[in-house]
């Protein structure tokens, strides 16, 4: 299945990993899916950890 690049190399690499499941027996799919899920979750977590380019306005 064709995939549209997201523009984020790490995310794109994880999504490409899904193609590995195509060559495995059904019982091997879980390992691939869990690996991809873990990688995508880590990428999202890293977004929260990155410093922002624009500081937040402090409200009083």
mmCIF file as Biopython writes it, N, C-alpha, C and O atoms, coordinates in Angstrom:
data_model
#
loop_
_atom_site.group_PDB
_atom_site.id
_atom_site.type_symbol
_atom_site.label_atom_id
_atom_site.label_alt_id
_atom_site.label_comp_id
_atom_site.label_asym_id
_atom_site.label_entity_id
_atom_site.label_seq_id
_atom_site.pdbx_PDB_ins_code
_atom_site.Cartn_x
_atom_site.Cartn_y
_atom_site.Cartn_z
_atom_site.occupancy
_atom_site.B_iso_or_equiv
_atom_site.auth_seq_id
_atom_site.auth_asym_id
_atom_site.pdbx_PDB_model_num
ATOM 1   N N  . UNK A ? 1  ? 0.844  -1.159  0.000  1.0 0.0 1  A 1 
ATOM 2   C CA . UNK A ? 1  ? 0.000  0.000   0.000  1.0 0.0 1  A 1 
ATOM 3   C C  . UNK A ? 1  ? 0.902  1.239   0.000  1.0 0.0 1  A 1 
ATOM 4   O O  . UNK A ? 1  ? 1.814  1.335   0.822  1.0 0.0 1  A 1 
ATOM 5   N N  . UNK A ? 2  ? 0.662  2.168   -0.897 1.0 0.0 2  A 1 
ATOM 6   C CA . UNK A ? 2  ? 1.490  3.380   -0.927 1.0 0.0 2  A 1 
ATOM 7   C C  . UNK A ? 2  ? 1.276  4.239   0.320  1.0 0.0 2  A 1 
ATOM 8   O O  . UNK A ? 2  ? 0.167  4.349   0.842  1.0 0.0 2  A 1 
ATOM 9   N N  . UNK A ? 3  ? 2.357  4.835   0.771  1.0 0.0 3  A 1 
ATOM 10  C CA . UNK A ? 3  ? 2.291  5.703   1.953  1.0 0.0 3  A 1 
ATOM 11  C C  . UNK A ? 3  ? 2.736  7.100   1.563  1.0 0.0 3  A 1 
ATOM 12  O O  . UNK A ? 3  ? 3.717  7.263   0.838  1.0 0.0 3  A 1 
ATOM 13  N N  . UNK A ? 4  ? 2.035  8.087   2.029  1.0 0.0 4  A 1 
ATOM 14  C CA . UNK A ? 4  ? 2.405  9.480   1.802  1.0 0.0 4  A 1 
ATOM 15  C C  . UNK A ? 4  ? 3.381  9.891   2.892  1.0 0.0 4  A 1 
ATOM 16  O O  . UNK A ? 4  ? 3.072  9.757   4.076  1.0 0.0 4  A 1 
ATOM 17  N N  . UNK A ? 5  ? 4.556  10.389  2.513  1.0 0.0 5  A 1 
ATOM 18  C CA . UNK A ? 5  ? 5.524  10.818  3.527  1.0 0.0 5  A 1 
ATOM 19  C C  . UNK A ? 5  ? 4.941  11.904  4.424  1.0 0.0 5  A 1 
ATOM 20  O O  . UNK A ? 5  ? 4.192  12.774  3.982  1.0 0.0 5  A 1 
ATOM 21  N N  . UNK A ? 6  ? 5.312  11.821  5.695  1.0 0.0 6  A 1 
ATOM 22  C CA . UNK A ? 6  ? 4.823  12.800  6.669  1.0 0.0 6  A 1 
ATOM 23  C C  . UNK A ? 6  ? 5.725  14.022  6.727  1.0 0.0 6  A 1 
ATOM 24  O O  . UNK A ? 6  ? 5.308  15.085  7.186  1.0 0.0 6  A 1 
ATOM 25  N N  . UNK A ? 7  ? 6.962  13.872  6.263  1.0 0.0 7  A 1 
ATOM 26  C CA . UNK A ? 7  ? 7.924  14.960  6.373  1.0 0.0 7  A 1 
ATOM 27  C C  . UNK A ? 7  ? 8.824  14.818  7.589  1.0 0.0 7  A 1 
ATOM 28  O O  . UNK A ? 7  ? 9.779  15.577  7.748  1.0 0.0 7  A 1 
ATOM 29  N N  . UNK A ? 8  ? 8.526  13.849  8.447  1.0 0.0 8  A 1 
ATOM 30  C CA . UNK A ? 8  ? 9.348  13.569  9.619  1.0 0.0 8  A 1 
ATOM 31  C C  . UNK A ? 8  ? 10.041 12.232  9.358  1.0 0.0 8  A 1 
ATOM 32  O O  . UNK A ? 8  ? 9.387  11.192  9.280  1.0 0.0 8  A 1 
ATOM 33  N N  . UNK A ? 9  ? 11.357 12.267  9.223  1.0 0.0 9  A 1 
ATOM 34  C CA . UNK A ? 9  ? 12.113 11.071  8.840  1.0 0.0 9  A 1 
ATOM 35  C C  . UNK A ? 9  ? 11.903 9.910   9.809  1.0 0.0 9  A 1 
ATOM 36  O O  . UNK A ? 9  ? 11.787 8.762   9.380  1.0 0.0 9  A 1 
ATOM 37  N N  . UNK A ? 10 ? 11.854 10.195  11.101 1.0 0.0 10 A 1 
ATOM 38  C CA . UNK A ? 10 ? 11.679 9.131   12.098 1.0 0.0 10 A 1 
ATOM 39  C C  . UNK A ? 10 ? 10.306 8.477   11.956 1.0 0.0 10 A 1 
ATOM 40  O O  . UNK A ? 10 ? 10.197 7.251   11.987 1.0 0.0 10 A 1 
ATOM 41  N N  . UNK A ? 11 ? 9.272  9.278   11.801 1.0 0.0 11 A 1 
ATOM 42  C CA . UNK A ? 11 ? 7.918  8.750   11.648 1.0 0.0 11 A 1 
ATOM 43  C C  . UNK A ? 11 ? 7.806  7.972   10.336 1.0 0.0 11 A 1 
ATOM 44  O O  . UNK A ? 11 ? 7.225  6.888   10.307 1.0 0.0 11 A 1 
ATOM 45  N N  . UNK A ? 12 ? 8.355  8.516   9.263  1.0 0.0 12 A 1 
ATOM 46  C CA . UNK A ? 12 ? 8.299  7.841   7.972  1.0 0.0 12 A 1 
ATOM 47  C C  . UNK A ? 12 ? 8.991  6.478   8.028  1.0 0.0 12 A 1 
ATOM 48  O O  . UNK A ? 12 ? 8.505  5.509   7.445  1.0 0.0 12 A 1 
ATOM 49  N N  . UNK A ? 13 ? 10.122 6.406   8.726  1.0 0.0 13 A 1 
ATOM 50  C CA . UNK A ? 13 ? 10.836 5.136   8.858  1.0 0.0 13 A 1 
ATOM 51  C C  . UNK A ? 13 ? 9.989  4.119   9.618  1.0 0.0 13 A 1 
ATOM 52  O O  . UNK A ? 13 ? 9.957  2.942   9.258  1.0 0.0 13 A 1 
ATOM 53  N N  . UNK A ? 14 ? 9.312  4.567   10.660 1.0 0.0 14 A 1 
ATOM 54  C CA . UNK A ? 14 ? 8.448  3.660   11.431 1.0 0.0 14 A 1 
ATOM 55  C C  . UNK A ? 14 ? 7.299  3.158   10.573 1.0 0.0 14 A 1 
ATOM 56  O O  . UNK A ? 14 ? 6.969  1.972   10.609 1.0 0.0 14 A 1 
ATOM 57  N N  . UNK A ? 15 ? 6.693  4.041   9.808  1.0 0.0 15 A 1 
ATOM 58  C CA . UNK A ? 15 ? 5.579  3.625   8.960  1.0 0.0 15 A 1 
ATOM 59  C C  . UNK A ? 15 ? 6.033  2.670   7.862  1.0 0.0 15 A 1 
ATOM 60  O O  . UNK A ? 15 ? 5.294  1.760   7.486  1.0 0.0 15 A 1 
ATOM 61  N N  . UNK A ? 16 ? 7.241  2.871   7.348  1.0 0.0 16 A 1 
ATOM 62  C CA . UNK A ? 16 ? 7.784  1.945   6.350  1.0 0.0 16 A 1 
ATOM 63  C C  . UNK A ? 16 ? 7.988  0.560   6.954  1.0 0.0 16 A 1 
ATOM 64  O O  . UNK A ? 16 ? 7.890  -0.449  6.256  1.0 0.0 16 A 1 
ATOM 65  N N  . UNK A ? 17 ? 8.268  0.519   8.235  1.0 0.0 17 A 1 
ATOM 66  C CA . UNK A ? 17 ? 8.470  -0.768  8.928  1.0 0.0 17 A 1 
ATOM 67  C C  . UNK A ? 17 ? 7.217  -1.630  8.852  1.0 0.0 17 A 1 
ATOM 68  O O  . UNK A ? 17 ? 7.310  -2.856  8.919  1.0 0.0 17 A 1 
ATOM 69  N N  . UNK A ? 18 ? 6.050  -1.013  8.712  1.0 0.0 18 A 1 
ATOM 70  C CA . UNK A ? 18 ? 4.815  -1.790  8.596  1.0 0.0 18 A 1 
ATOM 71  C C  . UNK A ? 18 ? 4.855  -2.755  7.414  1.0 0.0 18 A 1 
ATOM 72  O O  . UNK A ? 18 ? 4.211  -3.804  7.445  1.0 0.0 18 A 1 
ATOM 73  N N  . UNK A ? 19 ? 5.606  -2.407  6.379  1.0 0.0 19 A 1 
ATOM 74  C CA . UNK A ? 19 ? 5.729  -3.280  5.210  1.0 0.0 19 A 1 
ATOM 75  C C  . UNK A ? 19 ? 6.376  -4.612  5.574  1.0 0.0 19 A 1 
ATOM 76  O O  . UNK A ? 19 ? 6.167  -5.605  4.878  1.0 0.0 19 A 1 
ATOM 77  N N  . UNK A ? 20 ? 7.157  -4.651  6.649  1.0 0.0 20 A 1 
ATOM 78  C CA . UNK A ? 20 ? 7.774  -5.913  7.082  1.0 0.0 20 A 1 
ATOM 79  C C  . UNK A ? 20 ? 6.727  -6.959  7.420  1.0 0.0 20 A 1 
ATOM 80  O O  . UNK A ? 20 ? 6.972  -8.155  7.260  1.0 0.0 20 A 1 
ATOM 81  N N  . UNK A ? 21 ? 5.574  -6.529  7.882  1.0 0.0 21 A 1 
ATOM 82  C CA . UNK A ? 21 ? 4.512  -7.476  8.237  1.0 0.0 21 A 1 
ATOM 83  C C  . UNK A ? 21 ? 3.991  -8.212  7.014  1.0 0.0 21 A 1 
ATOM 84  O O  . UNK A ? 21 ? 3.465  -9.319  7.135  1.0 0.0 21 A 1 
ATOM 85  N N  . UNK A ? 22 ? 4.131  -7.613  5.839  1.0 0.0 22 A 1 
ATOM 86  C CA . UNK A ? 22 ? 3.649  -8.252  4.611  1.0 0.0 22 A 1 
ATOM 87  C C  . UNK A ? 22 ? 4.358  -9.566  4.318  1.0 0.0 22 A 1 
ATOM 88  O O  . UNK A ? 22 ? 3.810  -10.433 3.636  1.0 0.0 22 A 1 
ATOM 89  N N  . UNK A ? 23 ? 5.562  -9.713  4.827  1.0 0.0 23 A 1 
ATOM 90  C CA . UNK A ? 23 ? 6.382  -10.890 4.519  1.0 0.0 23 A 1 
ATOM 91  C C  . UNK A ? 23 ? 6.413  -11.901 5.659  1.0 0.0 23 A 1 
ATOM 92  O O  . UNK A ? 23 ? 7.169  -12.871 5.619  1.0 0.0 23 A 1 
ATOM 93  N N  . UNK A ? 24 ? 5.594  -11.669 6.667  1.0 0.0 24 A 1 
ATOM 94  C CA . UNK A ? 24 ? 5.576  -12.548 7.834  1.0 0.0 24 A 1 
ATOM 95  C C  . UNK A ? 24 ? 4.259  -13.297 7.928  1.0 0.0 24 A 1 
ATOM 96  O O  . UNK A ? 24 ? 3.237  -12.874 7.386  1.0 0.0 24 A 1 
ATOM 97  N N  . UNK A ? 25 ? 4.309  -14.407 8.621  1.0 0.0 25 A 1 
ATOM 98  C CA . UNK A ? 25 ? 3.072  -15.106 8.953  1.0 0.0 25 A 1 
ATOM 99  C C  . UNK A ? 25 ? 2.278  -14.228 9.914  1.0 0.0 25 A 1 
ATOM 100 O O  . UNK A ? 25 ? 2.841  -13.350 10.568 1.0 0.0 25 A 1 
ATOM 101 N N  . UNK A ? 26 ? 1.004  -14.458 9.997  1.0 0.0 26 A 1 
ATOM 102 C CA . UNK A ? 26 ? 0.128  -13.632 10.821 1.0 0.0 26 A 1 
ATOM 103 C C  . UNK A ? 26 ? 0.625  -13.504 12.249 1.0 0.0 26 A 1 
ATOM 104 O O  . UNK A ? 26 ? 0.531  -12.425 12.835 1.0 0.0 26 A 1 
ATOM 105 N N  . UNK A ? 27 ? 1.152  -14.577 12.824 1.0 0.0 27 A 1 
ATOM 106 C CA . UNK A ? 27 ? 1.610  -14.501 14.213 1.0 0.0 27 A 1 
ATOM 107 C C  . UNK A ? 27 ? 2.836  -13.609 14.385 1.0 0.0 27 A 1 
ATOM 108 O O  . UNK A ? 27 ? 3.189  -13.277 15.517 1.0 0.0 27 A 1 
ATOM 109 N N  . UNK A ? 28 ? 3.490  -13.216 13.303 1.0 0.0 28 A 1 
ATOM 110 C CA . UNK A ? 28 ? 4.627  -12.308 13.377 1.0 0.0 28 A 1 
ATOM 111 C C  . UNK A ? 28 ? 4.237  -10.840 13.271 1.0 0.0 28 A 1 
ATOM 112 O O  . UNK A ? 28 ? 5.063  -9.959  13.506 1.0 0.0 28 A 1 
ATOM 113 N N  . UNK A ? 29 ? 2.985  -10.574 12.919 1.0 0.0 29 A 1 
ATOM 114 C CA . UNK A ? 29 ? 2.530  -9.195  12.757 1.0 0.0 29 A 1 
ATOM 115 C C  . UNK A ? 29 ? 2.562  -8.415  14.069 1.0 0.0 29 A 1 
ATOM 116 O O  . UNK A ? 29 ? 2.893  -7.229  14.078 1.0 0.0 29 A 1 
ATOM 117 N N  . UNK A ? 30 ? 2.223  -9.067  15.162 1.0 0.0 30 A 1 
ATOM 118 C CA . UNK A ? 30 ? 2.140  -8.376  16.455 1.0 0.0 30 A 1 
ATOM 119 C C  . UNK A ? 30 ? 3.471  -7.719  16.805 1.0 0.0 30 A 1 
ATOM 120 O O  . UNK A ? 30 ? 3.492  -6.579  17.269 1.0 0.0 30 A 1 
ATOM 121 N N  . UNK A ? 31 ? 4.556  -8.405  16.594 1.0 0.0 31 A 1 
ATOM 122 C CA . UNK A ? 31 ? 5.875  -7.851  16.915 1.0 0.0 31 A 1 
ATOM 123 C C  . UNK A ? 31 ? 6.145  -6.578  16.099 1.0 0.0 31 A 1 
ATOM 124 O O  . UNK A ? 31 ? 6.640  -5.584  16.631 1.0 0.0 31 A 1 
ATOM 125 N N  . UNK A ? 32 ? 5.818  -6.621  14.814 1.0 0.0 32 A 1 
ATOM 126 C CA . UNK A ? 32 ? 6.027  -5.448  13.962 1.0 0.0 32 A 1 
ATOM 127 C C  . UNK A ? 32 ? 5.137  -4.305  14.422 1.0 0.0 32 A 1 
ATOM 128 O O  . UNK A ? 32 ? 5.604  -3.175  14.569 1.0 0.0 32 A 1 
ATOM 129 N N  . UNK A ? 33 ? 3.853  -4.590  14.652 1.0 0.0 33 A 1 
ATOM 130 C CA . UNK A ? 33 ? 2.915  -3.539  15.065 1.0 0.0 33 A 1 
ATOM 131 C C  . UNK A ? 33 ? 3.323  -2.915  16.400 1.0 0.0 33 A 1 
ATOM 132 O O  . UNK A ? 33 ? 3.238  -1.700  16.574 1.0 0.0 33 A 1 
ATOM 133 N N  . UNK A ? 34 ? 3.764  -3.748  17.335 1.0 0.0 34 A 1 
ATOM 134 C CA . UNK A ? 34 ? 4.186  -3.219  18.633 1.0 0.0 34 A 1 
ATOM 135 C C  . UNK A ? 34 ? 5.438  -2.362  18.495 1.0 0.0 34 A 1 
ATOM 136 O O  . UNK A ? 34 ? 5.566  -1.336  19.163 1.0 0.0 34 A 1 
ATOM 137 N N  . UNK A ? 35 ? 6.360  -2.776  17.631 1.0 0.0 35 A 1 
ATOM 138 C CA . UNK A ? 35 ? 7.574  -2.001  17.403 1.0 0.0 35 A 1 
ATOM 139 C C  . UNK A ? 35 ? 7.232  -0.643  16.792 1.0 0.0 35 A 1 
ATOM 140 O O  . UNK A ? 35 ? 7.757  0.385   17.219 1.0 0.0 35 A 1 
ATOM 141 N N  . UNK A ? 36 ? 6.352  -0.646  15.794 1.0 0.0 36 A 1 
ATOM 142 C CA . UNK A ? 36 ? 5.954  0.602   15.150 1.0 0.0 36 A 1 
ATOM 143 C C  . UNK A ? 36 ? 5.220  1.499   16.152 1.0 0.0 36 A 1 
ATOM 144 O O  . UNK A ? 36 ? 5.481  2.700   16.215 1.0 0.0 36 A 1 
ATOM 145 N N  . UNK A ? 37 ? 4.321  0.928   16.920 1.0 0.0 37 A 1 
ATOM 146 C CA . UNK A ? 37 ? 3.573  1.707   17.910 1.0 0.0 37 A 1 
ATOM 147 C C  . UNK A ? 37 ? 4.517  2.343   18.924 1.0 0.0 37 A 1 
ATOM 148 O O  . UNK A ? 37 ? 4.379  3.521   19.253 1.0 0.0 37 A 1 
ATOM 149 N N  . UNK A ? 38 ? 5.471  1.566   19.416 1.0 0.0 38 A 1 
ATOM 150 C CA . UNK A ? 38 ? 6.447  2.070   20.393 1.0 0.0 38 A 1 
ATOM 151 C C  . UNK A ? 38 ? 7.250  3.224   19.779 1.0 0.0 38 A 1 
ATOM 152 O O  . UNK A ? 38 ? 7.465  4.245   20.430 1.0 0.0 38 A 1 
ATOM 153 N N  . UNK A ? 39 ? 7.684  3.063   18.548 1.0 0.0 39 A 1 
ATOM 154 C CA . UNK A ? 39 ? 8.465  4.107   17.897 1.0 0.0 39 A 1 
ATOM 155 C C  . UNK A ? 39 ? 7.671  5.384   17.667 1.0 0.0 39 A 1 
ATOM 156 O O  . UNK A ? 39 ? 8.189  6.484   17.857 1.0 0.0 39 A 1 
ATOM 157 N N  . UNK A ? 40 ? 6.407  5.239   17.256 1.0 0.0 40 A 1 
ATOM 158 C CA . UNK A ? 40 ? 5.567  6.412   17.050 1.0 0.0 40 A 1 
ATOM 159 C C  . UNK A ? 40 ? 5.267  7.106   18.373 1.0 0.0 40 A 1 
ATOM 160 O O  . UNK A ? 40 ? 5.246  8.335   18.449 1.0 0.0 40 A 1 
ATOM 161 N N  . UNK A ? 41 ? 5.037  6.311   19.411 1.0 0.0 41 A 1 
ATOM 162 C CA . UNK A ? 41 ? 4.791  6.889   20.741 1.0 0.0 41 A 1 
ATOM 163 C C  . UNK A ? 41 ? 6.029  7.652   21.222 1.0 0.0 41 A 1 
ATOM 164 O O  . UNK A ? 41 ? 5.906  8.739   21.787 1.0 0.0 41 A 1 
ATOM 165 N N  . UNK A ? 42 ? 7.207  7.092   21.001 1.0 0.0 42 A 1 
ATOM 166 C CA . UNK A ? 42 ? 8.449  7.772   21.384 1.0 0.0 42 A 1 
ATOM 167 C C  . UNK A ? 42 ? 8.631  9.075   20.607 1.0 0.0 42 A 1 
ATOM 168 O O  . UNK A ? 42 ? 9.089  10.073  21.163 1.0 0.0 42 A 1 
ATOM 169 N N  . UNK A ? 43 ? 8.273  9.066   19.326 1.0 0.0 43 A 1 
ATOM 170 C CA . UNK A ? 43 ? 8.381  10.281  18.512 1.0 0.0 43 A 1 
ATOM 171 C C  . UNK A ? 43 ? 7.441  11.357  19.042 1.0 0.0 43 A 1 
ATOM 172 O O  . UNK A ? 43 ? 7.817  12.527  19.097 1.0 0.0 43 A 1 
ATOM 173 N N  . UNK A ? 44 ? 6.232  10.982  19.430 1.0 0.0 44 A 1 
ATOM 174 C CA . UNK A ? 44 ? 5.295  11.952  19.992 1.0 0.0 44 A 1 
ATOM 175 C C  . UNK A ? 44 ? 5.781  12.480  21.336 1.0 0.0 44 A 1 
ATOM 176 O O  . UNK A ? 44 ? 5.654  13.673  21.615 1.0 0.0 44 A 1 
ATOM 177 N N  . UNK A ? 45 ? 6.328  11.615  22.158 1.0 0.0 45 A 1 
ATOM 178 C CA . UNK A ? 45 ? 6.861  12.024  23.450 1.0 0.0 45 A 1 
ATOM 179 C C  . UNK A ? 45 ? 8.015  13.006  23.257 1.0 0.0 45 A 1 
ATOM 180 O O  . UNK A ? 45 ? 8.152  13.966  24.015 1.0 0.0 45 A 1 
ATOM 181 N N  . UNK A ? 46 ? 8.839  12.765  22.245 1.0 0.0 46 A 1 
ATOM 182 C CA . UNK A ? 46 ? 9.966  13.654  21.973 1.0 0.0 46 A 1 
ATOM 183 C C  . UNK A ? 46 ? 9.485  15.050  21.578 1.0 0.0 46 A 1 
ATOM 184 O O  . UNK A ? 46 ? 10.151 16.043  21.872 1.0 0.0 46 A 1 
ATOM 185 N N  . UNK A ? 47 ? 8.345  15.128  20.923 1.0 0.0 47 A 1 
ATOM 186 C CA . UNK A ? 47 ? 7.799  16.444  20.569 1.0 0.0 47 A 1 
ATOM 187 C C  . UNK A ? 47 ? 7.501  17.264  21.815 1.0 0.0 47 A 1 
ATOM 188 O O  . UNK A ? 47 ? 7.733  18.472  21.836 1.0 0.0 47 A 1 
ATOM 189 N N  . UNK A ? 48 ? 6.991  16.616  22.848 1.0 0.0 48 A 1 
ATOM 190 C CA . UNK A ? 48 ? 6.702  17.306  24.099 1.0 0.0 48 A 1 
ATOM 191 C C  . UNK A ? 48 ? 7.975  17.769  24.795 1.0 0.0 48 A 1 
ATOM 192 O O  . UNK A ? 48 ? 7.957  18.750  25.539 1.0 0.0 48 A 1 
ATOM 193 N N  . UNK A ? 49 ? 9.068  17.072  24.559 1.0 0.0 49 A 1 
ATOM 194 C CA . UNK A ? 49 ? 10.316 17.378  25.245 1.0 0.0 49 A 1 
ATOM 195 C C  . UNK A ? 49 ? 11.131 18.460  24.533 1.0 0.0 49 A 1 
ATOM 196 O O  . UNK A ? 49 ? 12.046 19.032  25.125 1.0 0.0 49 A 1 
ATOM 197 N N  . UNK A ? 50 ? 10.809 18.744  23.275 1.0 0.0 50 A 1 
ATOM 198 C CA . UNK A ? 50 ? 11.568 19.743  22.523 1.0 0.0 50 A 1 
ATOM 199 C C  . UNK A ? 50 ? 11.256 21.142  23.033 1.0 0.0 50 A 1 
ATOM 200 O O  . UNK A ? 50 ? 10.104 21.464  23.323 1.0 0.0 50 A 1 
ATOM 201 N N  . UNK A ? 51 ? 12.292 21.974  23.142 1.0 0.0 51 A 1 
ATOM 202 C CA . UNK A ? 51 ? 12.025 23.361  23.546 1.0 0.0 51 A 1 
ATOM 203 C C  . UNK A ? 51 ? 11.274 24.087  22.440 1.0 0.0 51 A 1 
ATOM 204 O O  . UNK A ? 51 ? 11.516 23.858  21.255 1.0 0.0 51 A 1 
ATOM 205 N N  . UNK A ? 52 ? 10.385 24.939  22.828 1.0 0.0 52 A 1 
ATOM 206 C CA . UNK A ? 52 ? 9.584  25.705  21.888 1.0 0.0 52 A 1 
ATOM 207 C C  . UNK A ? 52 ? 10.383 26.877  21.348 1.0 0.0 52 A 1 
ATOM 208 O O  . UNK A ? 52 ? 11.199 27.466  22.057 1.0 0.0 52 A 1 
ATOM 209 N N  . UNK A ? 53 ? 10.140 27.213  20.076 1.0 0.0 53 A 1 
ATOM 210 C CA . UNK A ? 53 ? 10.788 28.376  19.481 1.0 0.0 53 A 1 
ATOM 211 C C  . UNK A ? 53 ? 10.159 29.670  19.981 1.0 0.0 53 A 1 
ATOM 212 O O  . UNK A ? 53 ? 10.803 30.719  19.998 1.0 0.0 53 A 1 
ATOM 213 N N  . UNK A ? 54 ? 8.912  29.589  20.383 1.0 0.0 54 A 1 
ATOM 214 C CA . UNK A ? 54 ? 8.226  30.782  20.870 1.0 0.0 54 A 1 
ATOM 215 C C  . UNK A ? 54 ? 7.892  30.586  22.337 1.0 0.0 54 A 1 
ATOM 216 O O  . UNK A ? 54 ? 7.210  29.628  22.699 1.0 0.0 54 A 1 
ATOM 217 N N  . UNK A ? 55 ? 8.366  31.482  23.175 1.0 0.0 55 A 1 
ATOM 218 C CA . UNK A ? 55 ? 8.081  31.335  24.610 1.0 0.0 55 A 1 
ATOM 219 C C  . UNK A ? 55 ? 6.591  31.551  24.881 1.0 0.0 55 A 1 
ATOM 220 O O  . UNK A ? 55 ? 5.917  32.322  24.199 1.0 0.0 55 A 1 
ATOM 221 N N  . UNK A ? 56 ? 6.115  30.858  25.880 1.0 0.0 56 A 1 
ATOM 222 C CA . UNK A ? 56 ? 4.728  31.022  26.287 1.0 0.0 56 A 1 
ATOM 223 C C  . UNK A ? 56 ? 4.561  32.347  27.031 1.0 0.0 56 A 1 
ATOM 224 O O  . UNK A ? 56 ? 5.421  32.754  27.812 1.0 0.0 56 A 1 
ATOM 225 N N  . UNK A ? 57 ? 3.464  32.988  26.776 1.0 0.0 57 A 1 
ATOM 226 C CA . UNK A ? 57 ? 3.174  34.234  27.497 1.0 0.0 57 A 1 
ATOM 227 C C  . UNK A ? 57 ? 2.723  33.884  28.902 1.0 0.0 57 A 1 
ATOM 228 O O  . UNK A ? 57 ? 1.908  32.982  29.098 1.0 0.0 57 A 1 
ATOM 229 N N  . UNK A ? 58 ? 3.243  34.584  29.851 1.0 0.0 58 A 1 
ATOM 230 C CA . UNK A ? 58 ? 2.860  34.353  31.248 1.0 0.0 58 A 1 
ATOM 231 C C  . UNK A ? 58 ? 1.642  35.201  31.567 1.0 0.0 58 A 1 
ATOM 232 O O  . UNK A ? 58 ? 1.620  36.405  31.311 1.0 0.0 58 A 1 
ATOM 233 N N  . UNK A ? 59 ? 0.658  34.574  32.114 1.0 0.0 59 A 1 
ATOM 234 C CA . UNK A ? 59 ? -0.543 35.307  32.519 1.0 0.0 59 A 1 
ATOM 235 C C  . UNK A ? 59 ? -0.554 35.474  34.024 1.0 0.0 59 A 1 
ATOM 236 O O  . UNK A ? 59 ? -0.128 34.592  34.769 1.0 0.0 59 A 1 
ATOM 237 N N  . UNK A ? 60 ? -1.041 36.608  34.450 1.0 0.0 60 A 1 
ATOM 238 C CA . UNK A ? 60 ? -1.113 36.825  35.884 1.0 0.0 60 A 1 
ATOM 239 C C  . UNK A ? 60 ? -2.528 36.716  36.368 1.0 0.0 60 A 1 
ATOM 240 O O  . UNK A ? 60 ? -2.786 36.871  37.561 1.0 0.0 60 A 1 
#
